[in-house]
């Protein structure tokens, strides 16, 4: 189990990969973001993207899956009060393989809850060819191993 005390500012990790399929793009978008560039390959050809692309919210969901399975699993992560600076830089297309890269940019013990700390993580989602497709700063409450120490 990885606790708050085990995390270092500047620490970096790369997790993933996740291959995006056309059927998954359409299925997600039909349910949550039914815009033509996400659900209709022919209409998407005529869009500014020139083809089918994943919803940004789908990209965020795929990022979260990779984070949960490969970064937050077996850790003291306790949930998040939110994210800042969420940006979609490039569209995600069928066949893209995604990788999530994290860097801890800040951490501090909670002043009001000594059993946890707050960790700010810079998260980047890239294709395996290196294209940045999404970025965000995530805040994560993290369980402390030794709540009495600072």
Residue frames as a rotation matrix with the C-alpha (Angstrom) as fourth column:
UNK 1
0.583 0.813 0.000 0.00
0.813 -0.583 0.000 0.00
0.000 0.000 -1.000 0.00
UNK 2
-0.492 -0.715 0.497 1.32
0.716 -0.657 -0.236 3.43
0.495 0.239 0.835 -0.93
UNK 3
0.343 0.559 -0.755 0.65
0.904 -0.415 0.104 6.15
-0.255 -0.718 -0.647 1.64
UNK 4
0.986 0.094 0.141 0.96
0.118 -0.977 -0.178 9.95
0.121 0.192 -0.974 1.65
UNK 5
0.588 -0.809 0.007 4.44
-0.396 -0.279 0.875 9.65
-0.706 -0.517 -0.485 3.18
UNK 6
0.054 -0.565 0.824 5.59
0.540 0.710 0.452 7.50
-0.840 0.421 0.343 0.24
UNK 7
0.641 0.279 0.715 4.86
0.764 -0.320 -0.561 10.23
0.072 0.906 -0.418 -2.32
UNK 8
-0.248 -0.812 -0.528 7.55
0.680 -0.534 0.502 12.72
-0.690 -0.235 0.685 -3.31
UNK 9
0.687 0.359 -0.632 7.06
-0.124 -0.799 -0.588 16.09
-0.716 0.482 -0.504 -4.97
UNK 10
-0.030 -0.665 -0.746 8.56
-0.950 -0.213 0.228 15.70
-0.311 0.716 -0.625 -8.45
UNK 11
-0.569 -0.147 0.809 7.80
-0.107 0.989 0.105 11.97
-0.815 -0.027 -0.579 -8.50
UNK 12
-0.175 0.451 -0.875 6.71
-0.974 -0.211 0.086 10.79
-0.146 0.867 0.476 -11.94
UNK 13
-0.465 0.079 0.882 4.98
0.027 0.997 -0.075 7.67
-0.885 -0.011 -0.466 -13.20
UNK 14
-0.536 0.336 -0.775 3.74
-0.841 -0.135 0.524 6.47
0.071 0.932 0.355 -16.57
UNK 15
-0.534 0.444 0.720 0.76
-0.084 0.819 -0.567 4.11
-0.841 -0.363 -0.400 -16.64
UNK 16
0.440 0.721 -0.535 -1.20
-0.732 -0.058 -0.679 2.54
-0.521 0.690 0.502 -19.46
UNK 17
-0.952 0.118 -0.281 -1.81
-0.294 -0.598 0.746 1.65
-0.080 0.793 0.604 -22.34
UNK 18
-0.185 0.954 0.236 -5.40
0.195 0.271 -0.943 1.71
-0.963 -0.128 -0.236 -23.49
UNK 19
-0.958 -0.128 0.259 -6.43
0.266 -0.043 0.963 1.19
-0.112 0.991 0.075 -27.12
UNK 20
-0.383 0.828 -0.409 -9.41
-0.397 -0.547 -0.737 3.24
-0.834 -0.120 0.538 -28.25
UNK 21
-0.738 0.193 0.646 -11.89
0.588 0.655 0.475 1.57
-0.331 0.731 -0.597 -30.61
UNK 22
-0.865 0.476 0.158 -14.43
-0.218 -0.640 0.737 3.10
0.452 0.603 0.657 -32.97
UNK 23
-0.083 0.900 -0.428 -17.27
0.386 0.425 0.819 1.11
0.919 -0.097 -0.383 -31.42
UNK 24
-0.176 -0.045 -0.983 -16.33
0.984 -0.046 -0.174 2.35
-0.038 -0.998 0.053 -27.94
UNK 25
-0.972 -0.187 -0.144 -16.22
0.176 -0.980 0.089 5.97
-0.158 0.061 0.986 -29.12
UNK 26
-0.591 0.805 0.048 -19.69
-0.241 -0.233 0.942 5.68
0.770 0.546 0.332 -30.64
UNK 27
0.001 0.613 -0.790 -21.16
0.668 0.587 0.457 3.75
0.744 -0.528 -0.409 -27.70
UNK 28
-0.505 -0.233 -0.831 -19.92
0.819 -0.432 -0.377 6.27
-0.271 -0.871 0.409 -25.13
UNK 29
-0.991 0.052 -0.121 -21.05
-0.085 -0.954 0.288 9.24
-0.101 0.296 0.950 -27.21
UNK 30
-0.446 0.888 -0.108 -24.50
0.113 0.175 0.978 7.79
0.888 0.424 -0.178 -27.94
UNK 31
0.164 0.510 -0.844 -25.09
0.886 0.301 0.354 7.65
0.434 -0.806 -0.403 -24.22
UNK 32
0.200 -0.184 -0.962 -23.29
0.836 -0.481 0.266 10.78
-0.511 -0.857 0.058 -22.97
UNK 33
-0.203 -0.356 -0.912 -22.25
-0.140 -0.911 0.387 13.17
-0.969 0.206 0.135 -25.77
UNK 34
0.101 0.345 0.933 -24.26
0.697 0.645 -0.314 12.47
-0.710 0.682 -0.176 -28.94
UNK 35
0.299 -0.099 -0.949 -22.66
-0.511 -0.857 -0.072 15.05
-0.806 0.506 -0.306 -31.20
UNK 36
0.947 0.223 -0.231 -22.20
-0.308 0.420 -0.854 14.03
-0.094 0.880 0.466 -34.87
UNK 37
0.264 -0.925 -0.271 -18.38
-0.766 -0.030 -0.642 13.98
0.586 0.378 -0.717 -34.74
UNK 38
-0.549 -0.428 0.718 -18.61
-0.808 0.493 -0.324 11.32
-0.215 -0.758 -0.616 -32.00
UNK 39
-0.143 0.623 0.769 -21.49
-0.259 0.726 -0.637 9.13
-0.955 -0.290 0.058 -33.21
UNK 40
0.825 0.524 0.211 -21.67
0.105 0.224 -0.969 9.35
-0.555 0.822 0.130 -37.01
UNK 41
-0.076 -0.967 0.244 -18.52
0.544 0.165 0.823 8.49
-0.836 0.195 0.514 -39.00
UNK 42
-0.064 0.088 0.994 -19.92
0.978 -0.194 0.080 10.03
0.200 0.977 -0.074 -42.20
UNK 43
0.874 0.398 0.279 -20.93
0.325 -0.906 0.273 13.30
0.361 -0.148 -0.921 -40.51
UNK 44
0.657 -0.694 -0.294 -17.59
0.228 -0.189 0.955 13.30
-0.718 -0.695 0.034 -38.69
UNK 45
-0.099 -0.683 0.724 -15.80
0.953 0.143 0.265 13.29
-0.285 0.716 0.637 -42.08
UNK 46
0.188 0.289 0.939 -17.44
0.667 -0.739 0.094 16.65
0.721 0.608 -0.332 -42.80
UNK 47
0.925 0.165 -0.342 -16.58
0.376 -0.520 0.767 18.10
-0.051 -0.838 -0.544 -39.39
UNK 48
0.697 -0.705 0.131 -13.51
-0.677 -0.707 -0.203 20.18
0.236 0.053 -0.970 -38.51
UNK 49
0.228 -0.606 0.762 -11.92
-0.610 0.521 0.597 16.92
-0.759 -0.601 -0.251 -37.27
UNK 50
-0.107 -0.246 -0.963 -12.14
-0.981 0.183 0.062 15.16
0.161 0.952 -0.261 -40.64
UNK 51
-0.337 0.042 -0.940 -13.21
-0.095 0.992 0.078 11.90
0.937 0.116 -0.331 -39.01
UNK 52
0.677 0.663 -0.319 -14.65
0.172 0.279 0.945 10.26
0.715 -0.695 0.075 -35.93
UNK 53
-0.499 -0.803 0.325 -13.19
-0.192 -0.263 -0.946 11.46
0.845 -0.534 -0.023 -32.62
UNK 54
-0.281 0.333 -0.900 -13.79
0.861 0.502 -0.083 10.56
0.424 -0.798 -0.428 -29.00
UNK 55
0.741 0.530 0.413 -15.69
0.181 -0.750 0.636 12.93
0.647 -0.397 -0.652 -26.77
UNK 56
-0.212 -0.813 0.543 -13.38
-0.438 -0.417 -0.796 14.80
0.874 -0.407 -0.267 -24.42
UNK 57
0.218 0.383 0.898 -15.42
-0.976 0.104 0.192 13.36
-0.020 -0.918 0.396 -21.56
UNK 58
0.983 0.046 -0.179 -14.71
-0.074 0.985 -0.155 9.88
0.169 0.165 0.972 -22.93
UNK 59
0.183 -0.983 -0.007 -11.00
0.062 0.018 -0.998 10.73
0.981 0.182 0.064 -22.95
UNK 60
-0.230 -0.212 0.950 -11.28
-0.857 -0.418 -0.300 11.82
0.460 -0.884 -0.085 -19.31
UNK 61
0.688 0.561 0.460 -13.08
-0.710 0.653 0.265 8.57
-0.152 -0.509 0.847 -18.46
UNK 62
0.805 -0.466 -0.366 -10.41
0.189 0.788 -0.586 6.46
0.562 0.403 0.723 -20.16
UNK 63
-0.174 -0.862 0.476 -7.76
-0.325 -0.406 -0.854 8.41
0.930 -0.304 -0.209 -18.25
UNK 64
0.085 0.282 0.956 -9.56
-0.990 -0.081 0.112 7.72
0.109 -0.956 0.272 -15.00
UNK 65
0.956 0.275 -0.099 -9.73
-0.272 0.961 0.044 4.01
0.107 -0.015 0.994 -15.77
UNK 66
0.363 -0.900 -0.241 -5.98
0.269 0.349 -0.898 3.85
0.892 0.261 0.369 -16.30
UNK 67
-0.299 -0.465 0.833 -5.35
-0.621 -0.568 -0.540 5.87
0.724 -0.679 -0.119 -13.15
UNK 68
0.452 0.552 0.701 -7.59
-0.891 0.310 0.331 3.64
-0.035 -0.774 0.632 -11.03
UNK 69
0.982 0.012 -0.187 -6.25
-0.043 0.985 -0.165 0.35
0.182 0.170 0.968 -12.39
UNK 70
0.482 -0.873 -0.070 -2.56
0.659 0.414 -0.628 1.19
0.578 0.257 0.775 -12.49
UNK 71
-0.399 -0.643 0.654 -1.87
0.038 -0.724 -0.689 4.19
0.916 -0.250 0.313 -10.24
UNK 72
-0.181 0.435 0.882 -4.48
-0.878 -0.476 0.054 4.35
0.444 -0.764 0.468 -7.50
UNK 73
0.696 0.397 -0.598 -4.94
-0.163 0.899 0.407 0.59
0.699 -0.186 0.690 -7.01
UNK 74
0.477 -0.477 -0.738 -3.40
0.815 0.555 0.168 -0.59
0.330 -0.681 0.654 -3.75
UNK 75
-0.607 -0.628 0.487 -2.85
0.370 -0.765 -0.527 2.95
0.703 -0.140 0.697 -2.53
UNK 76
-0.566 0.349 -0.747 -4.09
0.738 -0.190 -0.648 5.22
-0.367 -0.918 -0.150 0.18
UNK 77
-0.925 0.290 0.246 -5.99
-0.074 -0.773 0.630 7.40
0.373 0.565 0.736 -2.30
UNK 78
-0.710 0.655 -0.260 -9.23
0.494 0.200 -0.846 8.44
-0.501 -0.729 -0.466 -0.63
UNK 79
0.378 0.839 0.392 -11.01
0.904 -0.241 -0.354 10.38
-0.202 0.488 -0.849 -3.38
UNK 80
-0.678 -0.630 0.377 -10.74
0.725 -0.659 0.202 13.80
0.122 0.410 0.904 -4.88
UNK 81
-0.110 0.642 -0.759 -12.25
0.439 -0.653 -0.617 17.22
-0.892 -0.401 -0.210 -4.25
UNK 82
0.844 0.506 -0.178 -11.84
0.042 -0.393 -0.918 18.00
-0.535 0.767 -0.353 -7.95
UNK 83
0.011 -0.809 0.588 -9.59
0.958 0.176 0.224 18.80
-0.285 0.561 0.777 -10.87
UNK 84
0.425 0.011 -0.905 -8.22
-0.055 -0.998 -0.038 22.08
-0.904 0.065 -0.423 -12.19
UNK 85
-0.100 -0.559 -0.823 -7.10
-0.785 -0.464 0.411 23.19
-0.611 0.687 -0.393 -15.63
UNK 86
0.002 0.180 0.984 -8.69
0.365 0.916 -0.169 20.33
-0.931 0.359 -0.064 -17.59
UNK 87
0.047 -0.056 -0.997 -7.75
-0.791 -0.612 -0.003 20.73
-0.610 0.789 -0.073 -21.25
UNK 88
0.544 0.081 0.835 -8.24
0.425 0.831 -0.358 18.67
-0.723 0.550 0.418 -24.39
UNK 89
-0.104 -0.754 -0.649 -5.27
-0.315 -0.594 0.740 19.41
-0.943 0.281 -0.176 -26.65
UNK 90
-0.720 -0.127 -0.682 -5.82
-0.692 0.203 0.693 17.05
0.050 0.971 -0.234 -29.58
UNK 91
0.375 0.926 -0.030 -8.65
-0.924 0.376 0.063 14.74
0.070 0.004 0.998 -30.58
UNK 92
-0.523 -0.402 0.752 -8.51
-0.474 0.870 0.136 11.05
-0.708 -0.285 -0.646 -29.74
UNK 93
0.011 0.445 -0.895 -9.24
-0.993 0.110 0.042 8.82
0.117 0.889 0.444 -32.74
UNK 94
0.920 0.316 0.233 -10.03
-0.334 0.941 0.044 5.15
-0.206 -0.118 0.971 -33.23
UNK 95
0.714 -0.677 -0.179 -6.85
0.429 0.624 -0.653 3.10
0.554 0.389 0.736 -32.96
UNK 96
0.124 -0.674 0.728 -5.05
-0.570 -0.649 -0.504 5.55
0.812 -0.352 -0.465 -30.70
UNK 97
0.276 -0.124 -0.953 -3.33
0.720 0.683 0.120 3.97
0.636 -0.720 0.278 -27.70
UNK 98
0.584 0.068 0.809 -3.34
-0.302 -0.907 0.295 6.13
0.753 -0.417 -0.509 -24.61
UNK 99
-0.149 -0.665 -0.732 -0.77
0.789 0.366 -0.493 6.41
0.596 -0.651 0.471 -21.83
UNK 100
0.868 0.411 0.277 -1.20
0.138 -0.737 0.662 8.45
0.476 -0.537 -0.696 -18.65
UNK 101
-0.244 -0.962 -0.125 1.75
0.611 -0.052 -0.790 10.27
0.753 -0.269 0.600 -17.14
UNK 102
0.840 0.529 -0.117 1.65
0.391 -0.442 0.808 11.73
0.376 -0.724 -0.578 -13.64
UNK 103
-0.400 -0.910 0.109 3.87
0.445 -0.297 -0.845 14.10
0.801 -0.289 0.524 -11.71
UNK 104
0.405 0.464 -0.788 3.32
0.913 -0.161 0.374 15.08
0.047 -0.871 -0.489 -8.09
UNK 105
-0.098 -0.422 0.901 3.59
0.462 -0.822 -0.334 18.86
0.882 0.383 0.275 -7.97
UNK 106
-0.411 -0.032 0.911 2.51
-0.680 -0.654 -0.330 19.56
0.607 -0.756 0.247 -4.41
UNK 107
0.058 0.500 -0.864 1.60
0.459 0.755 0.468 17.75
0.887 -0.424 -0.186 -1.21
UNK 108
-0.615 -0.213 0.759 0.63
-0.524 -0.608 -0.596 18.88
0.588 -0.765 0.262 2.25
UNK 109
-0.818 0.362 -0.447 -0.83
0.561 0.675 -0.479 17.29
0.128 -0.643 -0.755 5.35
UNK 110
0.070 0.918 0.391 -4.43
0.405 -0.384 0.830 18.23
0.912 0.100 -0.399 6.07
UNK 111
-0.768 -0.319 0.555 -4.72
-0.290 -0.600 -0.746 20.76
0.570 -0.734 0.368 8.87
UNK 112
-0.151 0.830 0.537 -8.21
-0.984 -0.179 -0.001 19.63
0.095 -0.528 0.844 9.88
UNK 113
0.899 0.439 -0.003 -7.98
-0.439 0.898 0.022 15.87
0.013 -0.019 1.000 9.20
UNK 114
0.136 -0.967 0.215 -4.70
-0.907 -0.034 0.421 14.38
-0.400 -0.252 -0.881 10.48
UNK 115
0.190 -0.025 0.981 -5.43
0.039 0.999 0.018 10.99
-0.981 0.035 0.191 8.88
UNK 116
0.541 0.084 0.837 -4.86
0.804 0.238 -0.544 12.38
-0.245 0.968 0.061 5.37
UNK 117
-0.432 -0.621 -0.654 -2.94
0.197 -0.773 0.603 14.75
-0.880 0.131 0.456 3.17
UNK 118
0.765 0.625 -0.153 -3.76
0.027 -0.268 -0.963 16.55
-0.643 0.733 -0.222 -0.05
UNK 119
-0.338 -0.871 0.357 -1.71
0.393 0.214 0.894 15.77
-0.855 0.442 0.270 -3.13
UNK 120
0.556 0.412 -0.722 -1.76
-0.475 -0.554 -0.683 17.83
-0.681 0.723 -0.113 -6.35
UNK 121
-0.167 -0.548 0.819 -0.92
0.396 0.724 0.565 15.73
-0.903 0.419 0.096 -9.40
UNK 122
-0.122 0.038 -0.992 -0.21
-0.841 -0.535 0.083 16.96
-0.527 0.844 0.097 -12.91
UNK 123
0.002 0.236 0.972 -1.80
0.232 0.945 -0.230 14.41
-0.973 0.226 -0.053 -15.24
UNK 124
-0.260 -0.103 -0.960 -1.05
-0.860 -0.428 0.279 14.16
-0.439 0.898 0.023 -18.95
UNK 125
0.408 0.398 0.822 -2.71
0.123 0.868 -0.481 11.78
-0.905 0.297 0.305 -21.39
UNK 126
-0.243 -0.592 -0.769 -0.59
-0.809 -0.314 0.498 11.03
-0.536 0.743 -0.402 -24.45
UNK 127
0.901 0.291 -0.323 -0.84
-0.427 0.733 -0.529 8.71
0.082 0.615 0.785 -27.40
UNK 128
0.655 -0.691 0.306 1.92
0.379 0.651 0.658 6.12
-0.654 -0.315 0.688 -27.58
UNK 129
0.294 -0.558 0.776 3.36
0.883 -0.153 -0.444 8.23
0.367 0.815 0.448 -30.42
UNK 130
-0.581 -0.665 -0.470 3.81
0.813 -0.508 -0.286 11.12
-0.049 -0.548 0.835 -27.96
UNK 131
-0.510 0.456 0.729 0.91
0.134 -0.796 0.591 13.44
0.850 0.399 0.345 -28.81
UNK 132
-0.949 0.244 -0.198 -0.55
0.152 -0.194 -0.969 15.18
-0.275 -0.950 0.147 -25.75
UNK 133
-0.544 0.818 0.185 -4.34
0.410 0.068 0.909 14.77
0.732 0.571 -0.373 -25.96
UNK 134
0.628 0.760 0.166 -5.48
0.179 -0.349 0.920 15.83
0.757 -0.548 -0.355 -22.48
UNK 135
-0.617 -0.765 -0.181 -4.05
0.358 -0.068 -0.931 17.42
0.700 -0.640 0.316 -19.35
UNK 136
0.582 0.742 0.332 -5.36
-0.019 -0.396 0.918 18.31
0.813 -0.541 -0.217 -15.91
UNK 137
-0.700 -0.623 0.349 -4.28
-0.408 -0.051 -0.911 18.98
0.586 -0.780 -0.219 -12.37
UNK 138
0.265 0.780 -0.566 -5.93
0.102 0.561 0.821 16.57
0.959 -0.276 0.069 -9.98
UNK 139
-0.317 -0.254 0.914 -6.29
-0.872 -0.302 -0.386 16.99
0.374 -0.919 -0.126 -6.24
UNK 140
0.166 0.312 -0.936 -6.32
-0.003 0.949 0.315 13.73
0.986 -0.049 0.158 -4.29
UNK 141
0.472 -0.005 0.882 -6.87
-0.879 -0.086 0.469 13.06
0.074 -0.996 -0.045 -0.61
UNK 142
0.111 -0.550 -0.827 -4.30
-0.230 0.796 -0.560 10.47
0.967 0.252 -0.038 0.42
UNK 143
0.944 0.277 -0.181 -4.27
0.066 0.378 0.923 8.38
0.325 -0.883 0.339 3.61
UNK 144
0.175 -0.898 0.404 -1.39
-0.824 -0.358 -0.439 8.99
0.539 -0.256 -0.803 5.98
UNK 145
0.126 -0.269 -0.955 0.52
0.278 0.934 -0.226 6.10
0.952 -0.237 0.192 7.52
UNK 146
-0.430 -0.374 -0.822 1.59
0.896 -0.063 -0.440 8.22
0.113 -0.925 0.362 10.50
UNK 147
0.344 0.695 0.632 -1.07
0.629 -0.670 0.394 10.90
0.697 0.262 -0.667 11.09
UNK 148
0.820 -0.017 -0.573 0.73
0.510 -0.436 0.742 12.26
-0.262 -0.900 -0.349 14.15
UNK 149
-0.149 -0.972 -0.182 3.85
0.595 -0.235 0.769 13.30
-0.790 0.007 0.613 12.20
UNK 150
0.794 0.363 -0.487 4.39
-0.122 -0.689 -0.714 16.12
-0.595 0.627 -0.503 9.72
